[in-house]
Amino acid sequence: MSAPSRMSAAEIRASTALAAIFALRMLGLFLILPVFAVHARGMPGGDDAMLVGIALGIYGLTQGVLQIPMGAASDRYGRKQVIVAGLSVFALGSIIAALAGDILWVIVGRALQGAGAISAAVTAFIADSTRDEHRTKAMALVGASIGLTFAVSLVAAPVLYAAIGLGGLFWMTALLALAGIAVVLWLVPPAPARTENGEAAHWKSVALDSQLLRLNAGIFTLHAVQMAMFVVVPVLLVELGLPLPQHWKIYLPAVLASFVLMMPPILMAERRGRLRLLLLAAGALMVAVQLGLRWLAPSVAMLAFWLLLFFVAFNILEASFPSLTSRLAPASSRGLALGIYNTTQSVGLAVGAAVGGWLAQHFGSGSVFLFAALAMAAWVPMALGMREVPARTRRSGVAMADGAG
């Protein structure tokens, strides 16, 4: 066999442009999170903690409900059309939230933001535009863009809020969504012609496929662990003497370093056809991290060390899961499969936050890390049943992608 090929110009352009869409949209969301709960206290209805929680959480609810139909619509009507429609709805929700005079209108705006559920369509578009052997790298680029925007938002949100207020931040989210539409229309290459023209698979065969179920269980567990962890990690940092405004000094270096450390194992696993082994190793590392956080994090430096390892394992799995989902799903139903995947992810976020909060309140922070370790340990045996992507699938699409370049 010939030496491993490099990503073509068309693959690089599509991956970076679609990652930029994710980054623009997620930056708009992340900038709101650190400041909203504080600002809401001064709004009519904002003294009701339940309404504030609904305003924050309803985004995830509407997004989770609509990921599957939006993903399936992208299979039927086209990726670009669905992405542009979703970003338009997201921009409308941002404008309503910017003009809101009370918490109820903020809830309406946040619900519309979530209704612009484009994650499945974007990841399916990336899968359409990249060869199998480069897909995990492309998905890693999306994960890196999201992680970087999260880290940037921790630093920028308080400064921007002081300058333009919450309304200004919502207007910024609307402008970022419109910028995303411009990227889709003028920078993202046209979707390549499909190589399979068969009927879309029945939704039940996609939802119940044993290999896809393992990946959906993986992303559910991964994000449940993430949300449960971050219910208690900020509190631990404060208890260890690091004030909240300085937490970015821990998160930002850990996120950036994790991007450097995650790529060599991903590239090696792709090259040697050992993605299942990579999943098992990352899952085992995640279990070790949770146990380390439970018993071996007596200082800020040690906590930072475990967070670095957490982000390495998290980013490897975050890149590998959607890549494998797109490979193992029928090409004609890729958007549907990724819609189910993203819905499972959203449910994992909600469950992890709820379980983490309940455990922390009743049994302390140590119980949260034990829950996270047990959850990941329960998923690792499922990964043993994963099959490696056949060589035929890894080679498929080479002519299409090279020709597009």
C-alpha positions, -999 to 999 in steps of 0.1 A, spaced: 0 0 0 11 36 -6 22 59 21 -7 76 40 -21 105 21 -25 140 34 -57 159 37 -65 175 3 -70 213 0 -108 207 -3 -108 187 29 -88 213 48 -110 241 36 -143 223 44 -130 212 79 -117 246 89 -148 265 76 -172 241 93 -152 242 125 -154 280 123 -192 278 122 -192 257 153 -168 281 170 -188 312 161 -220 297 174 -205 283 205 -186 315 214 -219 333 214 -233 308 238 -203 305 261 -200 342 265 -235 343 281 -230 315 307 -205 330 331 -225 362 336 -262 354 330 -271 342 365 -257 374 381 -273 397 356 -307 380 358 -311 391 394 -318 426 382 -345 416 357 -382 413 363 -387 377 373 -350 371 376 -353 367 414 -369 333 407 -341 308 407 -362 282 389 -369 306 360 -332 315 357 -324 278 356 -351 273 329 -336 302 309 -302 285 310 -314 250 304 -342 253 279 -316 258 252 -304 223 257 -339 210 258 -351 224 224 -317 215 209 -320 179 221 -355 175 208 -347 189 173 -313 173 166 -328 142 151 -353 159 128 -327 185 117 -302 158 110 -327 138 90 -337 170 72 -301 175 62 -301 140 46 -332 149 26 -329 186 17 -291 192 19 -266 201 46 -261 238 37 -298 246 36 -304 231 71 -273 248 85 -284 282 72 -320 277 84 -307 267 119 -283 297 122 -312 320 111 -334 306 139 -305 309 164 -299 346 153 -337 353 158 -336 338 193 -305 359 201 -323 391 190 -354 383 211 -332 377 241 -313 409 235 -346 429 235 -361 410 264 -375 431 292 -381 402 316 -369 367 322 -398 351 304 -388 367 271 -352 356 277 -366 321 280 -384 324 247 -352 337 231 -331 309 246 -356 283 234 -353 296 198 -315 296 201 -316 259 209 -341 253 181 -313 262 156 -299 227 162 -273 223 135 -247 201 152 -258 169 133 -259 187 100 -225 202 105 -208 170 116 -225 151 87 -212 177 63 -177 172 76 -181 135 71 -194 140 36 -164 162 28 -135 141 42 -120 107 36 -124 82 63 -87 81 72 -88 119 79 -122 122 95 -111 119 131 -86 147 125 -114 168 111 -136 161 141 -107 169 164 -105 203 147 -141 209 156 -135 198 192 -105 220 194 -124 250 181 -151 244 208 -126 240 236 -107 271 225 -138 292 224 -148 280 258 -115 290 272 -116 323 255 -151 330 268 -139 325 304 -115 354 300 -135 376 277 -170 373 291 -166 395 322 -147 422 302 -174 423 275 -202 422 300 -188 452 318 -185 471 284 -218 462 266 -240 445 291 -260 413 287 -281 428 259 -249 436 240 -237 400 245 -269 386 230 -266 411 200 -231 397 196 -244 361 195 -268 372 167 -240 388 147 -218 357 152 -247 335 139 -250 358 108 -213 356 103 -217 318 104 -243 320 76 -217 340 55 -191 313 62 -216 286 50 -226 305 18 -192 318 7 -164 298 24 -177 262 28 -171 242 -4 -202 226 -21 -211 192 -7 -194 164 -27 -217 142 -48 -229 112 -28 -214 79 -38 -245 60 -25 -279 66 -39 -299 40 -20 -330 47 1 -323 62 35 -322 35 62 -353 31 85 -347 52 116 -352 21 138 -323 2 121 -301 32 127 -312 38 163 -308 1 173 -275 -7 154 -253 -23 180 -221 -5 169 -239 29 169 -254 22 203 -220 17 218 -209 51 205 -241 68 216 -236 52 251 -201 65 250 -210 101 242 -238 101 268 -214 88 295 -186 112 285 -208 143 287 -225 131 319 -191 128 334 -180 162 322 -211 180 336 -210 162 369 -173 170 373 -177 207 366 -205 210 393 -177 205 419 -143 214 402 -148 252 404 -158 248 441 -127 227 448 -105 253 431 -119 281 453 -115 259 484 -79 253 475 -73 291 474 -78 300 437 -105 328 433 -131 323 406 -118 351 383 -85 333 381 -98 298 372 -91 305 335 -54 302 344 -60 265 351 -85 258 323 -68 276 294 -34 260 296 -49 226 303 -72 229 272 -44 241 249 -19 215 261 -44 188 257 -48 196 220 -11 191 215 -11 158 234 -42 143 218 -31 144 182 -2 119 182 -23 90 195 -51 99 172 -28 100 141 -11 67 152 -45 50 157 -58 62 124 -26 51 106 -26 16 121 -63 9 122 -64 8 160 -92 32 169 -109 6 192 -76 4 213 -75 42 214 -111 43 227 -102 17 254 -71 36 264 -89 70 266 -117 54 286 -93 38 311 -74 72 314 -107 89 322 -114 63 350 -79 70 364 -85 107 363 -117 105 383 -101 83 409 -71 107 410 -94 137 415 -112 118 443 -80 108 463 -50 125 448 -58 162 443 -47 180 475 -34 211 458 -42 234 429 -11 220 410 -23 184 414 -59 194 404 -45 211 373 -25 180 364 -56 158 366 -76 183 346 -49 182 319 -52 144 316 -90 148 317 -90 171 287 -66 148 268 -89 118 273 -120 139 267 -108 154 235 -97 120 221 -131 105 227 -149 137 216 -131 135 182 -133 97 178 -170 92 186 -186 113 158 -159 101 133 -168 65 139 -205 73 139 -202 88 105 -183 58 92 -205 31 106 -238 47 97 -254 42 63 -242 71 41 -278 79 31 -288 82 68 -256 99 82 -275 130 93 -301 109 111 -274 88 129 -255 120 140 -288 135 150 -294 106 174 -258 109 185 -261 146 193 -294 141 211 -278 114 233 -250 139 240 -275 166 251 -293 141 274 -260 132 289 -253 168 297 -286 172 314 -283 139 334 -247 146 344 -255 180 357 -286 168 377 -268 137 392 -236 156 399 -256 184 418 -276 158 438 -246 138 448 -226 169 457 -254 182 479 -260 150 497 -227 132 498 -200 157 489 -177 162 460 -158 129 464 -190 110 455 -193 129 422 -158 117 411 -167 81 422 -199 83 402 -179 95 372 -153 68 375 -180 41 378 -199 55 348 -168 54 326 -158 20 339 -192 7 329 -188 20 294 -153 6 288 -164 -30 284 -189 -18 257 -159 -5 237 -145 -40 237 -173 -50 213 -165 -22 189 -152 -35 155 -124 -18 137 -135 0 106 -128 -23 77 -100 -14 53 -125 -10 25 -143 17 44 -112 35 54 -101 37 17 -136 47 4 -140 81 -10 -103 88 -18 -110 95 -54 -139 118 -46 -119 138 -21 -88 140 -42 -108 151 -71 -125 178 -51 -92 193 -43 
